[in-house]
Amino acid sequence: MKQIERITTQEFCNQSKQSKTTLWRKSKTDPTFPKAEFIFNKKLYRQDAVTAWIEAQVQAEQTHNNLLPKGAA
């Protein structure tokens, strides 16, 4: 059985290049934000969910930038 890799909030910050405050804000407003799990009273995130969320954010930003008029980005 494959073990699920989990990461801390700080590791999530490092991977997403966002602050804890920004991640907290997004957790309250973004329905696609990965759900935290509490294991032994420690907040952890599934690595696969974090990776998928970051990739979706990058894709959305690229799509948005492609829709902007030339020179506006």
N, C-alpha and C positions, 0 to 999 in steps of 0.2 A: 504494500500500500504506500503510495507516494505521500510524503509529508508536505503539508502546506507551509510555504515560507511566509513569515510575518515580519513586519518592520515597525520600528518605533516612529513616533511623530517626528523626531529630529531627522531620521533617515528619510522620511517622506518629504520633509522640507528640503533636504539636500538634493534629492532626486528631482523634485519639481521646481527647484530654485525659487521657492516662495517662503515667506516668513510663517511662523506659527499663527500669527494674527490673521494673515490672509487665508491660510488653510481653515482656521476656525470660522471665519466669515463665510467662506465657500461651503463649509459643511452645513451652515444654517440656511443657505440660499440656493444651492445647486443640488437638485434632486439626483444627479448622476454621481455625486461625490461618494467615494468609497466609505462604507460604514466601518466604524471602529469596532473592535472586539476587545473586551476586557478579560485578560487572562492573568490570574494571580494579581488582580488589582492594578494591572498595567495596561495602558491603552496601546493596542497594536492594530496594524492594518495588514490585510492580505497583499502580498507583493504583486500577485497577478492582477488584482483589482486596481492597485495604484498604477501599475504600468499601463493598463488599458485606459484609465482615466487621463493620465498624462498624454498618451498618444492621441486621445480624442480631443484634448485641449489644443495640442499642436495642430492637428488637422483642422479644427474649427478656426484657429487663428490664420492659417494659410488660406483657407477658403475666404475668410473675411478680407484678407489683404488682396486677394485676387479680384474681389468685387469692387475694390476702391478704384476711383479714376486714376490714371497714370499720374505720378508725381504727388499723390495725396498721402502715401504711406510714409 
